[in-house]
Amino acid sequence: MSFRDASPGDIAVVEEYLGRPLSGRCAVVVRRLDGRPVVIENEPHLRDGTPMPTLFWLVDPAIHEAVSRLEGNGGVHRFEDLVEGDALARTHEEYAARRRLATVRTGGAQPSGGVGGTREVPARTSGQPPRGRE
């Protein structure tokens, strides 16, 4: 993986957002127009070897708050039903592959988890409409 560490300035901003020091390496993968970090990509393990369950982390406080409200009102599960099963399965596979490529510590516990809060891929086959679209 061609991991580019966040700059010291980016790390300072992210730590200010979080209110604590980072526990592992990260790269900024999405920025606001003014350059401030919005999303970071974490290495799959923290410095102490603990698995980091979140590969991509939305750190911008305002956007994080808005997304948290959506998630708290069932947004992930509501919209999960609108995504074709095959597309969701591919997204999970791509996410897992990216995490595997980024993993440098292969012994011990490994991180796991779904994409954007989803945890399982619905059992649908190609050609069948998602639930709610029949």
C-alpha positions as CSV (number, residue, x, y, z in Angstrom):
1,M,0.0,0.0,0.0
2,S,1.3,3.5,-0.8
3,F,0.4,5.0,2.6
4,R,1.1,8.7,2.9
5,D,1.2,9.7,6.6
6,A,-0.8,12.8,7.5
7,S,1.3,15.9,7.9
8,P,2.1,17.2,11.4
9,G,-0.4,20.0,10.7
10,D,-3.1,17.5,9.7
11,I,-2.4,15.4,12.7
12,A,-2.8,18.5,14.9
13,V,-6.1,19.3,13.4
14,V,-7.4,15.7,13.7
15,E,-6.3,15.5,17.3
16,E,-8.0,18.8,18.0
17,Y,-11.2,17.4,16.4
18,L,-11.0,14.2,18.5
19,G,-9.8,16.0,21.7
20,R,-7.0,13.4,22.2
21,P,-3.8,12.2,20.5
22,L,-4.1,9.7,17.7
23,S,-3.2,6.1,18.6
24,G,-2.0,5.1,15.2
25,R,-0.9,6.2,11.8
26,C,-3.3,7.8,9.4
27,A,-3.6,9.5,6.0
28,V,-6.0,12.3,5.1
29,V,-8.1,11.0,2.1
30,V,-10.9,13.6,1.9
31,R,-10.5,17.3,2.6
32,R,-12.7,20.4,2.8
33,L,-12.2,23.0,0.1
34,D,-10.1,25.0,2.6
35,G,-7.8,21.9,3.1
36,R,-9.0,20.8,6.5
37,P,-9.2,17.0,7.0
38,V,-12.7,15.4,6.6
39,V,-11.9,11.7,6.4
40,I,-8.8,9.8,7.4
41,E,-7.7,6.3,6.5
42,N,-6.2,4.4,9.4
43,E,-3.7,1.7,9.4
44,P,-5.5,-1.6,10.4
45,H,-3.6,-1.7,13.7
46,L,-2.8,0.9,16.3
47,R,0.8,1.5,17.5
48,D,0.3,-1.0,20.3
49,G,-0.9,-3.7,17.9
50,T,-4.6,-3.4,18.8
51,P,-6.8,-3.8,15.7
52,M,-8.3,-0.6,14.5
53,P,-11.9,-1.5,13.4
54,T,-12.4,1.7,11.4
55,L,-10.4,1.9,8.1
56,F,-12.0,5.2,7.0
57,W,-12.9,7.6,9.8
58,L,-15.1,10.7,9.3
59,V,-13.4,13.2,11.6
60,D,-14.8,16.5,10.6
61,P,-17.0,17.5,13.6
62,A,-19.9,19.2,11.7
63,I,-20.2,16.4,9.1
64,H,-19.7,13.7,11.7
65,E,-22.6,15.2,13.8
66,A,-24.9,15.3,10.7
67,V,-24.1,11.7,9.8
68,S,-24.5,10.5,13.4
69,R,-28.0,12.0,13.4
70,L,-28.8,10.0,10.2
71,E,-27.3,6.8,11.6
72,G,-29.2,7.3,15.0
73,N,-32.4,7.5,13.1
74,G,-31.8,4.2,11.3
75,G,-30.4,5.8,8.1
76,V,-27.8,3.1,7.4
77,H,-30.4,0.3,7.6
78,R,-33.0,2.3,5.8
79,F,-30.8,3.0,2.8
80,E,-29.0,-0.4,2.9
81,D,-32.3,-1.9,1.6
82,L,-32.0,0.4,-1.5
83,V,-28.6,-1.0,-2.6
84,E,-28.5,-4.1,-4.8
85,G,-27.2,-7.1,-2.9
86,D,-24.4,-7.7,-5.4
87,A,-23.2,-4.1,-5.2
88,L,-23.2,-4.2,-1.4
89,A,-21.2,-7.5,-1.5
90,R,-18.7,-6.0,-3.9
91,T,-18.3,-3.0,-1.6
92,H,-17.6,-5.2,1.4
93,E,-15.1,-7.3,-0.6
94,E,-13.3,-4.1,-1.8
95,Y,-13.2,-2.7,1.7
96,A,-11.8,-6.0,3.1
97,A,-9.2,-6.2,0.3
98,R,-8.0,-2.7,0.9
99,R,-7.7,-3.4,4.6
100,R,-5.8,-6.6,3.9
101,L,-3.4,-4.7,1.6
102,A,-2.8,-2.2,4.3
103,T,-2.2,-4.8,7.1
104,V,1.5,-5.0,8.0
105,R,0.9,-7.0,11.3
106,T,-0.3,-10.4,10.3
107,G,0.0,-12.1,13.7
108,G,-2.6,-11.7,16.4
109,A,-6.0,-10.2,16.3
110,Q,-7.2,-8.6,13.0
111,P,-9.7,-5.9,12.5
112,S,-13.1,-6.7,11.0
113,G,-16.4,-5.0,10.4
114,G,-18.6,-3.7,7.7
115,V,-18.8,-0.8,5.4
116,G,-20.4,2.4,6.8
117,G,-22.0,0.5,9.7
118,T,-23.4,-2.3,7.6
119,R,-22.6,-5.7,9.1
120,E,-23.9,-8.3,6.7
121,V,-24.7,-8.6,3.1
122,P,-28.3,-9.3,2.4
123,A,-28.9,-12.7,0.7
124,R,-30.1,-11.5,-2.7
125,T,-29.1,-12.6,-6.1
126,S,-28.5,-10.6,-9.2
127,G,-31.7,-9.7,-11.0
128,Q,-33.8,-9.5,-7.9
129,P,-34.9,-6.1,-6.8
130,P,-33.9,-4.9,-3.3
131,R,-36.5,-5.1,-0.6
132,G,-39.0,-2.3,-0.9
133,R,-38.7,-2.1,-4.7
134,E,-40.7,-5.2,-5.6
